[in-house]
Amino acid sequence: MMLRLCVSVALLLSVSVTTQAAGDAAAGKSKAVVCTSCHGVDGKAMIPTYPNLAGQNAQYLELSLKAYRNGERKAGQAAIMAGMSSSLSDEDIADLAAYFSSL
């Protein structure tokens, strides 16, 4: 009985994560033009202090961009990223995350 409950809870949790709205990678590619000056055309930064975005987890990218936009991140290049992300909608962020995670 306990095993069945654990399996059921695990399945519910996995379904809720996978049913989150995913961004549109094609739309993200067109929105990523401004990102390329620091993060590289292929999502691989040429400057060591800037992170590579190619292949990064989409959920991590979304959470990070929203944290920059909302002023919740303060360290490193946060001031630059706050300015870059301030005009992004949630849809823009989801699209960018989908694009960079697909590289």
C-alpha angles and dihedrals in degrees: 000000000000091000091052090051092050092049091048092051091047091051092049091050093049092049093051091052095048095046094060113118110270122211127243110257093199091054089045091055092059091045093049096070092100091048093059095073090071105016098041133249090273095039092261111117120224092203113073095220092060117077125239111246099187112112094002117146109273094221091052091050092049094049091046095050092047090049091052092046092049094047093246095125117068109164133086114354093353094125091055093044092047089058094044094049100038095095097042118113122215087257091052090051093048090049093049091047091050091050099048093042089054094058 
